[in-house]
Amino acid sequence: MQEEDIRKALDMHWHVSAVGDANAEHDIITYEGRATYTVSIMEFHDGKVVHETQYFADPFEAPAWRQQWVERVG
């Protein structure tokens, strides 16, 4: 998946999040044919994003100590 494709997938995520489509919001992004999860940390100023940091990770099993809080998606 190219950077442009990743950006399109993230833009779609933000769109469905804004309209409240929780099912579509949790669709999985794929990168090079593998499922990838993302976390975005955004800084806003005057209602606009002024800084965004994104972290991407391969799926992983939660450690035993936090299994009680796990909610599987997908």
N, C-alpha and C positions, 0 to 999 in steps of 0.2 A: 504494500500500500504506500503510495507516494504521499509526501507532505500535504499536497493539495487535497487528496482523498481523505486524509486524517482530518484536515480542517473542515471539510464538508460534513463529515460524520459528527464532529463536535458541534458545528453550527446547527445541525439537525437536532442534536441532543438538547441544546439550549432552547431551540424553538419549541420542542415538545414539552420541555420542562416549564416554559413560560405559559403554555396553554393548559397545563395540568394533566398531560397524558403520561401517567406514571408507568404504564406498561411499556410504551415506546421509549420512555426516558431511560429504561434499564436495558435497552438493546445492547448487545455486545459489539464492540469495535473489534475488527480483525486486522492484524498486521502480519504480512507475509504468511497468510493462511492460518494463523493462530489467534485464539481469543486473547484480547488485551483489555485490561481495565485501566481506567484513568481517573485521576483526581485533579481538579482544577482549583487553585487558590487564587482568588481575584481581589484586587484592591480597587475600590470605587472612589471617585471624587466627582461631586456634582452630578451624580447619576450615571456616570460613564466609567468604563473600565480603564484604569490608567496603568495597571500592571497585572500580568497574568503569568502564573507558573503552573506548568502541567507536569504531572508525574504519571508514568505508564508502568504497568506491571503485568507479568503473566499471572494467570489464575493460580491460587494456592489454597491449600486447606488451612483453616484456622487452627491455631494451637489448642490443645485440650482445655486450657484454662479459660478460653473465651468462646467455646463452642455454644454455650448457653445463649449467646447474643447473636449467633449467626442466622441470617435469613438468606437462603439460597435464591438466586435469581437466574433466569434463563432456562 
